[in-house]
Amino acid sequence: LMSEPPTKRQKGLDGSSSSSSAQPESSSSSELVHDENVELEQGDVSKERLCGITEILGTGRSFNVAVKKKYEDFVVEEIDEKRNVVRLLEKATLDQFPDDRVESSTESAFLNEEQEQKMKALIKTIEETTKTVFDFEALQTFLCTPRREQSSASFVFPSIEDKALRTQVHMYFKTYSNIATCNAPGSASAIKVTFKRSNDTSDQRWPKDLPPYLKFTLRKENTDTMECISWICKRARVKDSIFGYAGTKDKRAITTQEITAYKMTPQKLLKAIESRGQITMGNFSYTNTELRLGMLFGNRFTILLRDIEKDVTDEEITASCEQIKQTGFVNDFGMQRFGTGEIPTWKIGVSVMKSEWREAIRSILQPKKTTGTEQPQAYEKIITQYLIDEDAKKAVEEMHWCEKQVNPLASKILSNLERHGDQAFEKAFDFLPRNLKTLFVHSYQSYIWNRIASRRHQLYGSTSVVVGDLVFPGDPHSDLDAVDLTRDMLKIVGTEEEAKQFSIDQVVLPVPGLETVYPENQLKQEYEAIFASDGIEITPALSKKFNLRGAYRRYLIRPLDFEFKIVQTQDNDFTFGRKRPEMPPSTDAAVTPKSERALEVAFNLPSSSYATVAIRELSKRSQ
């Protein structure tokens, strides 16, 4: 089953030249080379192996469980950088925020104290010149007009005959980005002041002493983080760039996380989500710090695992839970990392890195195979035919008649092929979103990491440090993935005595890249063998194009604050994430719900670790 690696000489990871046909001495070294022709015979198990996920650390009984049978069974709560679990105990309502006016502790209508003194001096001159009493309070009230009323608000100065004085008034208000001045109707000497029309919140005059970022807790159900942001932007008429967050959360789940919004009011946000019951928010406060990706410790997961096999005893379930608390799990990149398409994203990444554009495009377009009575959608039939004849024009014309079903990504690719020619595969790829193009290549890095992590367990086990390991000498319970690790922060274990000074929790493995340092043991040759098999070399140009500097990832993760209990559930009246409305008891014995056993687990993981990988270790089965 294993294909022979190429015999050409390639540059090693340390810059040395070596023959790519040389195999590591381990008897299982042939597992390093993946076979493009291996068929997936065992469903999810084979798919996991295809993505490098092979090892289970625990021993004992394996058993099936249903993960996310209902989206409410999967609850994710963000853990902030201070290790506080983010929770929304009470949702905010519009009644609590009747006005969208931004309150300042000084209650000043002017940009700052200096501007206020300038206006008072100007008013004194106007009063002396016009021999009238100026209504200063009316001007203050105008400048504090709530944003929703600004379109109809105005203030008119008394008639000023002195042209130089009128010019001073006009020049004064030019310091306000949201205010305009003009001659009052019917008078060449009176000045009218109004607010400029703008839908951009950032143009709103913001109190000097109020921090610019509104921080709040967002709770969503069965919807994606970016979908929530997009919904709010559309209804609040703001750009998505004003929002900041530490990470995106699962779609099919109930999740809670912190968000920041630049110069935004609670009322505007609450109005935007009024008709969207899946989104709630609260815990509003203002801060000087914008949330950015990675600014979190991790996530707390609370999960209900249903449909446990009946012949598995409570004692066996308990033993599995206690075991994962003690041994942890290999910190594999989960299957979510490799997409849901027919061909894993890492394989597309290989084609991209080798500039095999035709193969990359065909792999992206490849529709999923249908099974049993499942029928392919109309657009899938069109793409299948395109993969046979590669006639982009014909495919685009046929897709015109099934627009509601069409895959947007496939449509974009085929449209570009029609425009630039059937063989313009590189151009079609270049027109894809940058983050998507990078995702394919980074997925290949993740695949290699999974393969090496599995090999480390096969070669050295997962209980102790060995000579040549890369270790992070710091706190083994810190979130290493939130730290920008550099070579000088790591240590290569040189002797067996030195190995005893570190724990397995401190071992890290490189996510391969141009700037990464590799372990000084057999794992280094394992990396080289995979690169040689795939015909890949990470060059400076490739690294610059796809950000392939590399990184380091903890080899082993132990779930923190792990809790579990075996519970009895009824399918129609028990929902884990939230209780559904009470249902009247049924009088029909045929529809009386049966009580079923389920396992409730809760644990903390670092920000880049996968709960599904932890559940795989717990149940010792593919999920």
NULUM-592162 format. One record per residue (C-alpha): residue in three letters; z, x, y. Coordinates in steps of 0.2 Angstrom, whole numbers, plus 5000, padded with zeros to 4 digits. Each point is the difference from the previous one (the first is absolute). Example, Ala and Ser with C-alpha at 12.3 -4.5 7.8 and 13.67 -1.06 7.14 Angstrom:
! NULUM-592162
rest z x y
ala 5039 5062 4978
ser 4997 5006 5017
! end
This chain:
! NULUM-592162
rest z x y
leu 5000 5000 5000
met 5003 5014 5012
ser 4986 5008 5010
glu 4998 5019 5001
pro 5004 5007 5018
pro 4986 5009 5009
thr 4999 5019 4996
lys 4995 5005 5018
arg 5013 5011 5009
gln 5010 4991 5014
lys 5013 5006 5012
gly 5018 4998 4994
leu 5014 4992 5010
asp 5006 5017 5005
gly 4983 5006 5005
ser 4996 5009 4984
ser 4985 4998 4990
ser 5002 4992 4983
ser 4989 4992 4987
ser 5001 4981 5000
ser 4999 5000 4981
ala 5016 5009 4997
gln 5013 4987 4994
pro 5019 5001 5002
glu 5009 5006 4984
ser 5009 4983 4997
ser 4994 4991 4985
ser 4997 4984 5010
ser 4990 5009 5013
ser 4985 4990 4996
glu 5008 4985 5008
leu 4996 5008 5017
val 4982 4996 4999
his 4996 4982 5003
asp 4985 4992 4991
glu 4988 4989 5010
asn 4995 4991 4984
val 5017 4995 4995
glu 5001 4981 4998
leu 5015 4989 5005
glu 5005 4994 4983
gln 5018 4995 5004
gly 5000 4991 5017
asp 5012 5006 5012
val 5007 5014 4989
ser 4983 5008 5000
lys 4997 4997 5019
glu 5017 5009 5004
arg 4995 5015 4989
leu 4983 5000 5009
cys 5010 5003 5016
gly 5011 5013 4993
ile 5016 4989 4996
thr 5005 5004 4982
glu 5019 5004 4999
ile 5015 4990 4997
leu 5017 5009 5001
gly 5011 4988 4992
thr 5003 4996 4982
gly 5004 4984 4991
arg 4992 4983 4999
ser 4985 4996 5010
phe 4997 4982 5006
asn 4988 4989 5010
val 5005 4993 5017
ala 4990 4989 5012
val 5001 5008 5018
lys 4995 4989 5015
lys 4998 4985 4989
lys 5004 4991 5017
tyr 4998 5010 5016
glu 5018 4995 5004
asp 5006 5010 4985
phe 4996 5016 5010
val 5011 5004 5015
val 4998 5015 5011
glu 5012 5005 5014
glu 4996 5015 5010
ile 5013 5014 5002
asp 5000 5008 5017
glu 5003 5019 5004
lys 5018 4997 5001
arg 5000 4993 4983
asn 5004 4982 5005
val 4992 4986 4990
val 4989 4989 5012
arg 5004 4982 4998
leu 4997 4984 5010
leu 5016 4990 4999
glu 4994 4987 5012
lys 4983 4996 5007
ala 4997 4999 5018
thr 4993 4984 5008
leu 4991 4996 5016
asp 5015 4990 5006
gln 5010 5016 5001
phe 4986 5008 5012
pro 4995 4986 5012
asp 4992 5011 5012
asp 4988 5015 4998
arg 5006 5009 5016
val 5006 5017 4996
glu 5018 5002 5005
ser 5006 5016 5009
ser 5018 5005 5003
thr 4997 5002 5018
glu 4990 4984 5003
ser 4990 5009 5012
ala 4983 4992 5005
phe 4993 5017 5006
leu 4993 5015 4990
asn 5015 5010 5005
glu 5013 5002 5014
glu 4988 5011 5011
gln 4987 4986 5000
glu 5013 4987 5004
gln 5005 5010 5015
lys 4982 5003 5006
met 4997 4981 4999
lys 5016 4996 5010
ala 4995 5013 5014
leu 4982 4992 5000
ile 5007 4982 5001
lys 5011 5006 5015
thr 4985 5006 5009
ile 4990 4984 4996
glu 5015 4989 5007
glu 5000 5011 5016
thr 4982 4999 5002
thr 4997 4981 4996
lys 5016 4994 5007
thr 5003 4990 4984
val 5014 5000 4987
phe 4993 5006 4983
asp 5005 4991 4984
phe 5005 5015 4990
glu 5008 4990 4986
ala 4984 4991 4997
leu 4991 5016 4998
gln 5012 5006 4987
thr 4998 4983 4990
phe 4981 5003 5000
leu 5002 5017 4993
cys 5011 4994 4986
thr 4988 4986 4995
pro 5000 4998 4981
arg 4983 5006 4993
arg 4995 4983 4993
glu 5001 4993 5019
gln 4992 5015 5008
ser 4982 4993 5000
ser 5005 4986 5013
ala 5013 5010 5010
ser 4997 5007 5017
phe 5009 5006 5016
val 4993 4999 5018
phe 5006 5012 5013
pro 5001 4993 5018
ser 4985 5004 5011
ile 5000 5018 5005
glu 4988 5004 5015
asp 5003 5019 4999
lys 4986 5007 4988
ala 5009 5016 4997
leu 5016 4990 4994
arg 4989 4989 4989
thr 4993 5016 4992
gln 5017 5006 4996
val 5004 4984 4991
his 4984 5001 4990
met 5004 5018 4996
tyr 5018 4996 4994
phe 4994 4988 4987
lys 4987 5012 4993
thr 5015 5009 4991
tyr 5002 4984 4989
ser 4987 5000 4986
asn 5001 4981 4997
ile 4999 4994 5019
ala 4985 4997 5011
thr 4999 4996 5019
cys 4987 4992 5011
asn 4998 4990 5016
ala 5008 4983 4999
pro 4988 4985 5001
gly 4996 4995 5018
ser 5009 5015 5007
ala 4993 5018 5003
ser 5018 5006 5005
ala 5010 4993 4986
ile 5002 5009 4983
lys 5000 4991 4983
val 5008 5008 4985
thr 4996 4995 4982
phe 5002 5006 4983
lys 4985 5008 4991
arg 4993 4991 4984
ser 5004 5010 4984
asn 5003 4997 4982
asp 5006 5017 4997
thr 5019 5001 4999
ser 5000 5019 5004
asp 4994 4995 5018
gln 5016 4990 5003
arg 5012 5007 5013
trp 5014 5007 4989
pro 5018 5002 5007
lys 5003 5019 5002
asp 5017 4999 4991
leu 4994 4991 4985
pro 4994 5010 4985
pro 4981 4997 4996
tyr 5001 4995 4982
leu 5006 4984 4993
lys 5007 5003 4983
phe 5002 4985 4987
thr 5002 4996 4982
leu 4984 4993 4991
arg 5002 4990 4984
lys 4984 4994 4992
glu 4996 4991 4984
asn 4985 5002 4989
thr 4990 5008 5014
asp 4995 5018 5005
thr 5008 5010 5014
met 4983 5003 5009
glu 4996 4981 4997
cys 5016 4996 5010
ile 4996 5012 5014
ser 4982 4993 5001
trp 5006 4982 5001
ile 5013 5004 5014
cys 4987 5010 5010
lys 4987 4986 4999
arg 5012 4987 5006
ala 5009 5011 5013
arg 4984 5007 5006
val 5006 5018 4999
lys 4993 5016 4991
asp 5007 5005 4983
ser 5003 5017 5008
ile 5016 4994 5009
phe 5008 4998 4983
gly 5009 5013 4990
tyr 5008 5000 4983
ala 5007 5013 4987
gly 4989 4994 4986
thr 4990 4985 4992
lys 5009 4989 4987
asp 4994 4991 4985
lys 4989 4985 5002
arg 5006 4989 4985
ala 5018 5001 5004
ile 5014 4996 5013
thr 5002 5015 5011
thr 5010 5004 5015
gln 4997 5015 5012
glu 5002 5005 5018
ile 4986 5000 5013
thr 4998 5006 5018
ala 4989 4992 5013
tyr 4996 5008 5017
lys 5005 4990 5015
met 5001 4984 4990
thr 5012 4985 5002
pro 5008 4991 4986
gln 4994 4983 5006
lys 4982 5006 4999
leu 5002 5006 4982
leu 5009 4984 4994
lys 4986 4989 5008
ala 4987 5010 4990
ile 5008 4996 4983
glu 5005 4982 5004
ser 4987 4993 4988
arg 5002 5014 4986
gly 5015 4995 4989
gln 4998 5016 4990
ile 5005 5011 5015
thr 5017 5000 5008
met 5009 5013 5011
gly 5016 5003 5009
asn 5012 5014 5005
phe 4991 5003 5017
ser 5005 5015 5010
tyr 4992 5013 5012
thr 4998 5018 4996
asn 4992 5016 5007
thr 4994 5005 4983
glu 4984 4994 4992
leu 5000 4998 4981
arg 4987 5011 4991
leu 4994 5002 4982
gly 5013 5009 4990
met 5015 4996 5011
leu 5010 4993 4986
phe 5011 5006 4986
gly 4992 4988 4987
asn 5001 4982 4993
arg 5013 4990 4990
phe 4992 4990 4987
thr 5007 4984 4992
ile 4990 4994 4986
leu 5001 4986 4987
leu 4991 5005 4983
arg 4996 4985 4990
asp 4993 4996 4983
ile 5010 5013 4990
glu 4996 5000 4982
lys 5012 4989 4990
asp 5004 5013 4987
val 5006 5013 5012
thr 5019 4999 5001
asp 5011 5000 5016
glu 5007 5017 4994
glu 4983 5008 4999
ile 4996 4994 5018
thr 5016 5006 5006
ala 4997 5017 4992
ser 4983 5002 5008
cys 5008 4996 5017
glu 5014 5013 4998
gln 4987 5013 4994
ile 4989 4999 5015
lys 5015 5001 5011
gln 5004 5017 4992
thr 4983 5008 4996
gly 4990 4992 5014
phe 4981 5000 4998
val 4984 5011 5003
asn 4995 4997 5018
asp 4982 4995 4996
phe 4989 4992 5013
gly 4998 4982 4994
met 4985 4991 4994
gln 4999 4992 5018
arg 4995 5017 5006
phe 4984 5000 4990
gly 4993 4983 5005
thr 4996 4984 4990
gly 4981 5003 4998
glu 4991 5004 4983
ile 5000 5019 5004
pro 5016 5008 5006
thr 4999 5006 5018
trp 5004 5018 4994
lys 4984 5001 4991
ile 4991 4994 5016
gly 5009 5014 5009
val 4993 5013 4988
ser 4982 4994 5004
val 5004 5001 5018
met 5007 5018 4999
lys 4985 5005 4991
ser 4988 4992 5012
glu 4993 4989 4986
trp 4997 4986 5012
arg 4989 4989 4989
glu 5014 5000 4986
ala 5014 4997 5013
ile 4991 4984 5007
arg 4995 4993 4983
ser 5019 5003 4995
ile 5006 4990 5015
leu 4988 4986 4997
gln 5004 4999 4981
pro 5006 4982 4997
lys 5014 4996 4988
lys 4995 4996 4982
thr 5003 4982 4995
thr 5009 4995 4985
gly 5000 4984 4989
thr 4995 4985 5009
glu 5002 5008 5017
gln 4984 4999 5010
pro 4994 5013 5013
gln 4999 4994 5018
ala 4982 4998 5008
tyr 5001 5016 5010
glu 5006 5010 4985
lys 4984 4995 4991
ile 4990 5006 5015
ile 5009 5017 5000
thr 4998 5001 4981
gln 4981 4998 5003
tyr 5000 5012 5014
leu 5008 5014 4989
ile 4985 4997 4988
asp 4986 5000 5013
glu 5008 5008 5016
asp 4990 4988 5011
ala 5012 4998 5015
lys 4988 4989 5010
lys 4999 4987 4985
ala 5019 5001 4998
val 5004 4997 5018
glu 4988 4985 5001
glu 5008 4992 4985
met 5017 5003 5007
his 4996 4990 5015
trp 5001 4984 4989
cys 5018 5003 4994
glu 5008 5007 5016
lys 5017 4991 4996
gln 5002 5009 4984
val 4993 5017 5005
asn 5010 5016 4999
pro 5000 5007 5018
leu 5000 5018 4994
ala 4985 4997 4989
ser 4991 4991 5013
lys 5003 5014 5013
ile 4994 5013 4987
leu 4984 4991 4995
ser 4996 4996 5018
asn 5000 5018 5005
leu 4990 5004 4985
glu 4987 4987 5005
arg 5000 5007 5018
his 4999 5018 4996
gly 4991 5000 4983
asp 5004 4997 4982
gln 5004 5019 4998
ala 5011 5002 5016
phe 5016 5000 4989
glu 5009 5013 5011
lys 4996 4990 5016
ala 5007 4984 4992
phe 5016 5009 4995
asp 5002 5007 5018
phe 5000 4983 5007
leu 5015 4995 4990
pro 5017 5000 5009
arg 5008 5017 5002
asn 5016 4995 4991
leu 4991 4993 4985
lys 4989 5016 4999
thr 5016 5011 5000
leu 5009 4988 4988
phe 4987 5005 4986
val 5003 5018 5002
his 5019 4999 5001
ser 5000 4989 4985
tyr 4993 5015 4990
gln 5014 5010 5007
ser 5012 4987 4993
tyr 4991 5000 4983
ile 5003 5019 4998
trp 5018 4998 5005
asn 5003 4987 4986
arg 4991 5011 4988
ile 5010 5015 5004
ala 5016 4990 5000
ser 4996 4994 4983
arg 4997 5018 4994
arg 5016 5006 5007
his 5009 4988 4989
gln 4990 5005 4985
leu 5002 5018 5003
tyr 5018 5002 5006
gly 5009 4983 4999
ser 5008 4991 5015
thr 5018 5005 4999
ser 5001 5018 5007
val 4991 5012 5012
val 4990 5014 4992
val 4993 5017 5006
gly 4985 4998 5012
asp 5005 4983 5006
leu 4999 4995 5018
val 5016 4994 5007
phe 5007 4993 5016
pro 5017 5008 5003
gly 5006 4986 5011
asp 5009 4983 4996
pro 4992 4994 4984
his 5004 4982 5005
ser 4991 5001 5017
asp 4983 4992 5002
leu 4989 5016 4998
asp 4984 4990 5003
ala 5006 4996 5017
val 5002 5019 5004
asp 4985 5010 5005
leu 5003 5014 4987
thr 4992 5017 5003
arg 4999 5015 4989
asp 5015 5008 5008
met 5011 4985 4996
leu 4996 5002 4981
lys 5006 5012 4987
ile 4991 5006 4984
val 5013 5003 4986
gly 4999 5018 4995
thr 5013 5001 4985
glu 5009 4990 4987
glu 5016 5003 5009
glu 4993 4994 5017
ala 4993 4984 4991
lys 5018 4995 4995
gln 5004 5000 5019
phe 4989 4985 5003
ser 4999 4982 4993
ile 4984 4991 4993
asp 5002 4989 5016
gln 4995 5014 5011
val 4983 5004 4991
val 4985 4996 5010
leu 4981 5000 4994
pro 4986 5004 5012
val 4988 4986 5005
pro 4986 5012 5000
gly 4992 5006 5016
leu 4993 5015 5010
glu 5018 5006 5006
thr 5011 4995 4985
val 5009 5013 4989
tyr 5000 4998 4982
pro 5013 5002 4986
glu 5001 5018 4992
asn 4999 4994 4982
gln 4988 4991 4988
leu 4998 4985 5012
lys 4990 5011 5012
gln 4987 5003 4986
glu 5001 4981 4997
tyr 4994 4997 5018
glu 4986 5012 4998
ala 4994 4992 4984
ile 4999 4983 5008
phe 4990 5007 5015
ala 4989 5009 4989
ser 4996 4985 4988
asp 4996 4990 5015
gly 4990 5013 5009
ile 5011 4999 5016
glu 5004 5013 5013
ile 5010 4996 5015
thr 4991 5009 5014
pro 5006 5001 5019
ala 4985 4989 5004
leu 5005 4987 4987
ser 5019 5001 5006
lys 4995 4997 5018
lys 4989 4985 4996
phe 5012 4991 4989
asn 5017 5007 5005
leu 5003 5010 4984
arg 5014 5012 5006
gly 5011 4994 4985
ala 5018 4995 4999
tyr 5015 5000 4988
arg 5007 4986 4990
arg 5017 4999 4990
tyr 4997 5001 4982
leu 5014 4988 4995
ile 5008 4985 5008
arg 5017 4992 4996
pro 5001 4983 5007
leu 5015 4999 5012
asp 5013 4985 5000
phe 4992 4994 4984
glu 5007 4982 4995
phe 4995 4988 4987
lys 5005 4984 4991
ile 4993 4989 4986
val 4998 4982 5007
gln 4994 4984 4993
thr 4985 4992 5011
gln 4991 4983 5000
asp 4982 5001 5005
asn 5000 4985 5012
asp 5016 5001 5009
phe 5005 5019 5001
thr 4990 5011 5012
phe 5008 5018 5002
gly 4995 5004 5018
arg 5004 4984 5007
lys 5006 4983 4993
arg 4987 4986 5000
pro 5005 4982 5005
glu 5010 4991 4987
met 4990 4990 4988
pro 5006 4984 4993
pro 5005 5001 4982
ser 4987 4995 4988
thr 5003 4986 4988
asp 4985 5005 4989
ala 5006 5012 4986
ala 4982 5006 4998
val 5001 5008 5018
thr 5018 5006 5000
pro 4999 5018 5005
lys 5006 5013 4987
ser 5013 5013 5004
glu 4993 5017 4998
arg 5008 5017 5001
ala 4995 5012 5014
leu 5006 5017 5006
glu 5004 5002 5018
val 5000 5018 5007
ala 5003 5008 5017
phe 4998 5018 5005
asn 4995 5011 5014
leu 4984 5012 5000
pro 4993 5013 5012
ser 4986 4994 5011
ser 4986 5006 4989
ser 5006 4995 4983
tyr 4994 4985 4990
ala 5012 4987 4994
thr 4987 4995 4987
val 5001 5018 4993
ala 5019 4998 4999
ile 4998 4983 4990
arg 4988 5009 4988
glu 5013 5013 4996
leu 5014 4986 4999
ser 4990 4989 4987
lys 4990 5015 4993
arg 4984 4990 5001
ser 4985 5000 5011
gln 5001 4987 5014
! end
